[in-house]
Amino acid sequence: MLSQTQDRICRECDLDFSNLSAVLVNASLKPAGEPSHTDTLLDVVDAIFCSQKVEVERIRLSKYRLAPGVYPDMREHGWAYDEWPDISDRVLGADIIVLGTPIWLGDMSSLARAFIEKLYAHSSQTNDKGQYVFYGKVGGCVVTGNEDGLKHVAAGTLYAMSHIGLTVPPQADCGWIGEAGPGPSYGDEKEDGSGRVGFDNLFTQRNTTFMSFNLLHLASMLKGQGGIPAVGNVRSEWDAGEKPGWPNPEHRKDG
């Protein structure tokens, strides 16, 4: 699973991340019972987190029927089904959210986009300090495929996460893509039987390790200080017309 270097880094880490929880979300289009290349790379993130005693939960989105829309429960808005409420508490309860997606036509999967829309459905909710509900949590993404688009997908995913309130650390994405066009995907057996495709890729090993530990570092820092300070970012203050940090025109001097 882990390379020798990854395993050594995990064993030598003397920091305590045992109070953290993470949810790893796989947006593969394959049925939940089928093997997934995206799951295979998420397995590496899982192994790193577990080595640091982080509580990890895995969610395979194709197992659930997610109704289109940007409300927490679309059954209240005309749809006969929406299983997002079955998993939303598990996502919102995590300190770390990692979205894994394959690349199709140079972009994220439709399920990955649906997941981002479901996160956005909670954008009006607030935490106990009055901030948007994802403040104090961190996000990252894992991308796999055998066509170009890794950085494009990561850019869109991480921007969306940041925009709704998740904090994005440095180097918050990782992935693997093979040669352009049809070919083996991450974790497939090599034709010569010498191993599995992508497992010896140093770029993928390095970025997966950087992402995983940067998510741990930032999540630990935020949790240790009680999240992001509630100054200048509290929704209720703006709704009440206080507009902290902006000058009050009634107190401006003439001239």
DRENDO-74410 format. One record per residue: x, y, z of N, C-alpha, C in turn. Coordinates in steps of 0.2 Angstrom, whole numbers, plus 5000, padded with zeros to 4 digits. Layout:
residues N
ATOM   npx   npy   npz  capx  capy  capz   cpx   cpy   cpz
ATOM     X     Y     Z     X     Y     Z     X     Y     Z
...
end
This chain:
residues 255
ATOM   npx   npy   npz  capx  capy  capz   cpx   cpy   cpz
ATOM  5004  4994  5000  5000  5000  5000  5004  5006  5000
ATOM  5008  5008  5006  5012  5013  5006  5019  5012  5003
ATOM  5023  5016  5000  5029  5015  4998  5034  5015  5004
ATOM  5040  5013  5004  5045  5013  5009  5046  5020  5012
ATOM  5046  5025  5008  5047  5032  5010  5041  5034  5014
ATOM  5035  5033  5011  5029  5035  5015  5028  5031  5021
ATOM  5030  5025  5022  5029  5021  5028  5034  5024  5033
ATOM  5040  5026  5031  5045  5029  5036  5043  5035  5038
ATOM  5040  5040  5034  5038  5046  5036  5032  5045  5042
ATOM  5027  5041  5040  5022  5039  5045  5024  5037  5051
ATOM  5029  5032  5051  5032  5029  5057  5036  5034  5062
ATOM  5039  5039  5058  5044  5044  5062  5040  5050  5064
ATOM  5034  5051  5062  5030  5057  5064  5028  5056  5071
ATOM  5030  5061  5075  5029  5061  5082  5024  5066  5085
ATOM  5019  5068  5080  5014  5073  5081  5008  5069  5083
ATOM  5003  5072  5086  4997  5068  5089  4991  5071  5085
ATOM  4988  5067  5080  4982  5069  5076  4976  5064  5078
ATOM  4977  5061  5084  4972  5056  5086  4965  5059  5087
ATOM  4965  5066  5088  4958  5069  5090  4955  5071  5083
ATOM  4957  5069  5077  4954  5071  5071  4950  5066  5068
ATOM  4945  5068  5064  4941  5063  5060  4941  5066  5053
ATOM  4941  5061  5048  4941  5062  5041  4936  5058  5037
ATOM  4933  5061  5032  4929  5057  5028  4932  5057  5021
ATOM  4932  5052  5018  4935  5051  5011  4929  5049  5006
ATOM  4928  5053  5002  4922  5052  4997  4924  5051  4990
ATOM  4922  5045  4988  4924  5043  4981  4918  5044  4976
ATOM  4919  5048  4971  4914  5050  4966  4915  5046  4960
ATOM  4918  5040  4960  4918  5035  4954  4911  5034  4952
ATOM  4910  5033  4945  4904  5032  4942  4902  5024  4942
ATOM  4907  5020  4944  4906  5013  4944  4901  5011  4950
ATOM  4897  5006  4949  4893  5004  4955  4897  5002  4961
ATOM  4894  5003  4967  4897  5003  4973  4901  4996  4974
ATOM  4899  4991  4971  4902  4984  4972  4908  4983  4968
ATOM  4909  4987  4963  4915  4986  4958  4921  4990  4961
ATOM  4927  4987  4959  4933  4990  4961  4934  4997  4958
ATOM  4937  5002  4961  4938  5008  4958  4945  5011  4959
ATOM  4947  5013  4953  4954  5016  4953  4955  5022  4958
ATOM  4950  5026  4958  4950  5031  4963  4950  5029  4970
ATOM  4946  5024  4972  4947  5021  4978  4954  5018  4980
ATOM  4957  5016  4975  4964  5013  4976  4969  5018  4978
ATOM  4968  5024  4975  4973  5030  4978  4970  5033  4984
ATOM  4964  5033  4985  4961  5035  4992  4963  5030  4997
ATOM  4965  5024  4995  4967  5019  5000  4974  5021  5003
ATOM  4978  5025  4999  4984  5027  5002  4983  5033  5007
ATOM  4979  5037  5005  4977  5043  5010  4974  5040  5016
ATOM  4970  5035  5016  4967  5031  5021  4972  5028  5026
ATOM  4977  5025  5022  4983  5022  5026  4987  5027  5030
ATOM  4988  5033  5027  4992  5038  5030  4988  5040  5036
ATOM  4982  5042  5035  4978  5044  5041  4977  5039  5046
ATOM  4976  5033  5045  4975  5028  5050  4982  5027  5054
ATOM  4988  5028  5050  4994  5027  5054  4995  5032  5059
ATOM  4991  5038  5058  4992  5043  5063  4986  5043  5068
ATOM  4982  5038  5068  4976  5036  5072  4971  5041  5071
ATOM  4970  5043  5065  4964  5048  5063  4958  5043  5062
ATOM  4952  5045  5064  4946  5042  5063  4944  5043  5056
ATOM  4944  5038  5052  4942  5038  5045  4936  5035  5043
ATOM  4932  5038  5039  4926  5035  5036  4926  5036  5028
ATOM  4924  5031  5025  4924  5030  5018  4916  5031  5015
ATOM  4915  5035  5010  4909  5035  5007  4909  5034  5000
ATOM  4906  5030  4997  4905  5028  4990  4899  5032  4987
ATOM  4899  5037  4983  4893  5041  4982  4888  5037  4977
ATOM  4891  5032  4973  4887  5029  4969  4882  5024  4972
ATOM  4883  5023  4979  4879  5019  4983  4872  5023  4984
ATOM  4872  5029  4983  4866  5033  4986  4863  5037  4980
ATOM  4857  5038  4980  4853  5042  4975  4853  5049  4978
ATOM  4856  5054  4974  4857  5061  4976  4852  5065  4971
ATOM  4847  5068  4974  4843  5072  4969  4846  5078  4967
ATOM  4845  5080  4961  4848  5087  4959  4845  5092  4963
ATOM  4850  5097  4965  4847  5103  4968  4852  5105  4974
ATOM  4851  5111  4976  4856  5114  4981  4852  5116  4988
ATOM  4848  5111  4990  4845  5111  4997  4847  5105  5000
ATOM  4847  5105  5007  4850  5099  5011  4845  5093  5010
ATOM  4839  5094  5008  4835  5088  5007  4830  5090  5001
ATOM  4831  5088  4996  4827  5090  4990  4820  5086  4990
ATOM  4819  5082  4994  4812  5079  4995  4807  5085  4997
ATOM  4810  5090  5000  4806  5096  5002  4805  5101  4997
ATOM  4808  5099  4991  4807  5104  4985  4805  5100  4979
ATOM  4801  5095  4980  4798  5092  4974  4801  5085  4971
ATOM  4806  5083  4974  4809  5077  4972  4806  5071  4976
ATOM  4805  5065  4973  4803  5059  4977  4808  5056  4981
ATOM  4814  5057  4979  4820  5054  4983  4825  5059  4984
ATOM  4829  5058  4989  4836  5061  4990  4839  5058  4996
ATOM  4844  5054  4995  4848  5051  5001  4853  5055  5003
ATOM  4854  5061  5001  4860  5065  5004  4859  5066  5012
ATOM  4853  5066  5015  4852  5067  5022  4855  5061  5026
ATOM  4855  5055  5022  4858  5049  5025  4865  5049  5027
ATOM  4869  5054  5023  4876  5054  5024  4878  5061  5026
ATOM  4874  5066  5025  4876  5073  5026  4879  5074  5033
ATOM  4876  5071  5039  4879  5072  5045  4886  5069  5046
ATOM  4888  5064  5042  4894  5061  5043  4899  5066  5039
ATOM  4897  5069  5034  4902  5074  5030  4903  5080  5035
ATOM  4897  5083  5037  4898  5089  5041  4901  5088  5048
ATOM  4901  5082  5050  4904  5080  5057  4912  5079  5056
ATOM  4915  5079  5050  4922  5077  5050  4926  5084  5050
ATOM  4932  5083  5052  4937  5088  5052  4940  5089  5045
ATOM  4941  5084  5042  4944  5084  5035  4939  5080  5030
ATOM  4938  5084  5024  4934  5081  5019  4939  5080  5013
ATOM  4939  5074  5010  4943  5073  5004  4939  5070  4999
ATOM  4938  5074  4993  4934  5071  4988  4939  5068  4982
ATOM  4937  5062  4981  4941  5058  4976  4936  5058  4969
ATOM  4939  5059  4964  4935  5059  4957  4940  5056  4952
ATOM  4937  5053  4947  4940  5051  4941  4939  5057  4936
ATOM  4943  5057  4931  4942  5062  4925  4938  5059  4920
ATOM  4933  5063  4917  4930  5061  4911  4929  5067  4907
ATOM  4931  5067  4901  4931  5073  4896  4935  5079  4899
ATOM  4940  5077  4903  4944  5083  4905  4942  5086  4912
ATOM  4936  5083  4915  4933  5086  4920  4931  5081  4926
ATOM  4929  5083  4931  4927  5079  4937  4921  5075  4935
ATOM  4919  5070  4938  4914  5066  4937  4907  5069  4939
ATOM  4902  5067  4936  4895  5070  4938  4894  5069  4945
ATOM  4896  5064  4948  4894  5063  4955  4899  5067  4959
ATOM  4905  5069  4957  4909  5074  4961  4905  5081  4961
ATOM  4903  5083  4955  4899  5089  4954  4893  5089  4959
ATOM  4890  5083  4959  4884  5083  4963  4886  5084  4970
ATOM  4891  5081  4972  4894  5081  4979  4895  5088  4981
ATOM  4898  5092  4977  4900  5099  4978  4893  5103  4979
ATOM  4889  5101  4974  4882  5105  4975  4879  5103  4982
ATOM  4880  5097  4984  4877  5095  4990  4880  5099  4996
ATOM  4887  5100  4996  4890  5104  5001  4887  5111  5000
ATOM  4887  5114  4994  4884  5121  4994  4877  5121  4996
ATOM  4873  5116  4997  4866  5116  4999  4866  5118  5007
ATOM  4872  5117  5010  4873  5119  5017  4876  5126  5018
ATOM  4876  5130  5013  4880  5136  5013  4877  5142  5017
ATOM  4870  5141  5019  4867  5146  5023  4867  5144  5030
ATOM  4869  5138  5032  4870  5136  5039  4876  5138  5042
ATOM  4875  5139  5049  4881  5142  5052  4883  5137  5058
ATOM  4889  5138  5061  4891  5135  5067  4889  5138  5073
ATOM  4892  5136  5079  4889  5139  5085  4892  5146  5086
ATOM  4897  5148  5082  4900  5155  5082  4897  5160  5077
ATOM  4892  5157  5073  4889  5161  5068  4892  5161  5062
ATOM  4897  5158  5061  4901  5157  5054  4898  5152  5050
ATOM  4899  5152  5044  4897  5147  5039  4899  5140  5042
ATOM  4895  5135  5041  4896  5129  5044  4902  5125  5043
ATOM  4906  5126  5037  4912  5123  5035  4918  5126  5038
ATOM  4917  5132  5041  4923  5135  5044  4926  5131  5049
ATOM  4933  5131  5049  4936  5127  5054  4938  5120  5052
ATOM  4935  5118  5046  4936  5111  5043  4941  5112  5037
ATOM  4944  5107  5035  4949  5107  5029  4947  5103  5024
ATOM  4949  5104  5017  4947  5100  5012  4953  5099  5007
ATOM  4952  5093  5004  4957  5091  4999  4954  5087  4993
ATOM  4958  5085  4988  4955  5081  4983  4960  5076  4980
ATOM  4958  5071  4978  4961  5065  4974  4959  5064  4967
ATOM  4963  5064  4962  4961  5064  4955  4964  5058  4952
ATOM  4960  5054  4948  4963  5049  4944  4961  5049  4937
ATOM  4964  5046  4933  4962  5045  4926  4967  5043  4921
ATOM  4966  5042  4915  4971  5041  4910  4970  5046  4904
ATOM  4968  5052  4906  4968  5058  4901  4970  5064  4905
ATOM  4971  5070  4901  4973  5076  4905  4967  5079  4908
ATOM  4969  5083  4913  4964  5087  4917  4965  5087  4924
ATOM  4970  5084  4927  4971  5083  4934  4971  5090  4938
ATOM  4975  5095  4935  4975  5101  4939  4969  5105  4937
ATOM  4966  5104  4932  4960  5108  4930  4954  5105  4935
ATOM  4954  5099  4936  4949  5096  4941  4950  5098  4948
ATOM  4957  5098  4950  4959  5100  4957  4957  5107  4958
ATOM  4959  5112  4953  4957  5119  4954  4950  5120  4955
ATOM  4946  5117  4951  4938  5118  4952  4936  5115  4959
ATOM  4938  5110  4961  4936  5107  4967  4939  5111  4973
ATOM  4945  5113  4973  4947  5116  4979  4945  5123  4979
ATOM  4943  5126  4974  4940  5133  4974  4933  5132  4977
ATOM  4929  5127  4975  4922  5126  4977  4923  5125  4985
ATOM  4927  5121  4987  4928  5120  4994  4930  5126  4998
ATOM  4934  5130  4996  4936  5136  4999  4930  5141  4999
ATOM  4927  5141  4994  4921  5146  4993  4916  5145  4998
ATOM  4914  5139  5000  4909  5137  5004  4912  5137  5012
ATOM  4918  5138  5013  4920  5139  5020  4926  5134  5022
ATOM  4927  5129  5018  4933  5125  5020  4939  5128  5019
ATOM  4944  5126  5023  4951  5129  5023  4955  5124  5019
ATOM  4959  5127  5014  4963  5123  5009  4970  5124  5011
ATOM  4974  5119  5013  4981  5120  5015  4985  5120  5008
ATOM  4991  5121  5009  4996  5121  5003  4996  5113  5001
ATOM  4997  5113  4994  4997  5106  4991  4992  5102  4993
ATOM  4985  5104  4992  4980  5100  4994  4977  5095  4989
ATOM  4980  5094  4984  4978  5089  4979  4983  5084  4977
ATOM  4981  5078  4975  4986  5073  4972  4982  5069  4967
ATOM  4986  5066  4963  4982  5062  4958  4987  5058  4954
ATOM  4985  5054  4949  4988  5050  4944  4985  5050  4938
ATOM  4988  5052  4932  4985  5051  4926  4991  5047  4921
ATOM  4988  5043  4917  4993  5039  4913  4994  5043  4906
ATOM  4996  5039  4901  4997  5042  4895  4990  5044  4892
ATOM  4990  5050  4888  4984  5052  4885  4981  5046  4880
ATOM  4974  5045  4881  4971  5040  4877  4970  5034  4881
ATOM  4966  5029  4878  4965  5023  4881  4971  5020  4884
ATOM  4971  5017  4890  4976  5014  4893  4975  5012  4900
ATOM  4980  5009  4903  4979  5007  4910  4977  5013  4915
ATOM  4974  5011  4920  4972  5016  4925  4976  5015  4932
ATOM  4976  5019  4936  4979  5018  4943  4977  5012  4946
ATOM  4982  5008  4948  4981  5001  4951  4980  4995  4947
ATOM  4980  4996  4940  4979  4990  4936  4986  4986  4936
ATOM  4985  4980  4935  4991  4976  4934  4995  4978  4928
ATOM  5001  4978  4928  5005  4979  4922  5005  4973  4918
ATOM  5006  4974  4911  5006  4969  4906  5011  4964  4908
ATOM  5017  4966  4910  5023  4962  4911  5023  4958  4918
ATOM  5017  4960  4922  5017  4957  4928  5022  4959  4933
ATOM  5025  4965  4932  5030  4968  4937  5027  4972  4942
ATOM  5020  4973  4943  5018  4977  4948  5011  4980  4946
ATOM  5009  4985  4949  5003  4989  4948  5004  4996  4945
ATOM  5001  4998  4940  5002  5004  4937  5001  5010  4942
ATOM  5006  5014  4942  5006  5020  4946  5009  5020  4953
ATOM  5009  5014  4955  5012  5013  4962  5019  5015  4963
ATOM  5023  5015  4957  5030  5017  4958  5031  5024  4956
ATOM  5025  5028  4955  5026  5035  4952  5028  5039  4958
ATOM  5034  5042  4958  5036  5046  4963  5032  5053  4964
ATOM  5030  5056  4959  5026  5062  4959  5019  5061  4963
ATOM  5016  5055  4961  5010  5053  4965  5011  5052  4972
ATOM  5016  5048  4973  5018  5046  4980  5020  5053  4984
ATOM  5023  5057  4981  5025  5063  4985  5019  5068  4986
ATOM  5015  5069  4981  5010  5073  4982  5004  5071  4986
ATOM  5003  5064  4986  4999  5061  4991  5001  5062  4998
ATOM  5007  5061  4999  5010  5062  5006  5009  5069  5008
ATOM  5011  5074  5004  5011  5081  5006  5004  5083  5007
ATOM  4999  5081  5003  4992  5082  5004  4990  5080  5010
ATOM  4991  5073  5012  4988  5070  5018  4991  5073  5024
ATOM  4997  5075  5024  5000  5078  5030  4998  5085  5031
ATOM  4998  5089  5025  4996  5096  5026  4989  5096  5028
ATOM  4984  5092  5026  4977  5092  5029  4978  5090  5036
ATOM  4982  5086  5038  4982  5084  5046  4985  5090  5050
ATOM  4990  5093  5047  4993  5099  5051  4988  5104  5051
ATOM  4985  5106  5046  4980  5112  5046  4974  5110  5050
ATOM  4971  5104  5050  4965  5103  5054  4967  5103  5061
ATOM  4973  5100  5063  4975  5100  5070  4976  5107  5072
ATOM  4979  5112  5068  4980  5119  5070  4973  5122  5072
ATOM  4969  5121  5067  4962  5124  5068  4958  5122  5074
ATOM  4958  5115  5074  4955  5112  5080  4958  5114  5087
ATOM  4964  5115  5087  4968  5117  5093  4966  5124  5095
ATOM  4965  5128  5091  4963  5135  5093  4956  5136  5092
ATOM  4951  5131  5091  4944  5132  5091  4942  5135  5085
ATOM  4945  5133  5079  4943  5135  5073  4946  5142  5071
ATOM  4942  5145  5066  4944  5152  5064  4941  5157  5068
ATOM  4945  5162  5070  4942  5167  5075  4936  5170  5072
ATOM  4931  5171  5076  4924  5174  5074  4924  5182  5074
ATOM  4929  5184  5069  4929  5192  5069  4929  5194  5062
ATOM  4924  5198  5060  4923  5200  5053  4921  5195  5048
ATOM  4918  5189  5051  4916  5184  5046  4910  5180  5049
ATOM  4906  5184  5053  4900  5181  5056  4894  5184  5052
ATOM  4890  5179  5050  4884  5181  5045  4879  5185  5049
ATOM  4877  5183  5055  4872  5187  5059  4873  5194  5059
ATOM  4880  5196  5060  4881  5203  5061  4880  5207  5055
ATOM  4881  5204  5049  4880  5207  5043  4872  5208  5042
ATOM  4869  5202  5043  4861  5202  5043  4858  5208  5047
ATOM  4861  5209  5053  4859  5214  5057  4861  5221  5055
ATOM  4865  5222  5050  4867  5228  5047  4873  5231  5051
ATOM  4876  5227  5055  4882  5230  5058  4888  5231  5054
ATOM  4889  5227  5049  4895  5227  5044  4901  5229  5048
ATOM  4904  5224  5052  4910  5226  5055  4916  5227  5051
ATOM  4920  5232  5053  4926  5234  5049  4924  5239  5044
ATOM  4918  5241  5042  4916  5246  5037  4915  5252  5041
ATOM  4917  5258  5038  4916  5265  5042  4908  5266  5042
ATOM  4906  5269  5047  4899  5271  5048  4898  5278  5045
ATOM  4894  5279  5040  4894  5286  5037  4891  5291  5042
ATOM  4888  5289  5047  4885  5294  5052  4891  5298  5056
ATOM  4897  5294  5056  4902  5297  5060  4908  5300  5056
ATOM  4906  5301  5049  4911  5304  5045  4911  5311  5046
ATOM  4917  5314  5046  4918  5322  5046  4916  5325  5040
ATOM  4913  5331  5040  4912  5334  5034  4919  5336  5031
ATOM  4919  5337  5024  4925  5339  5021  4930  5334  5019
end
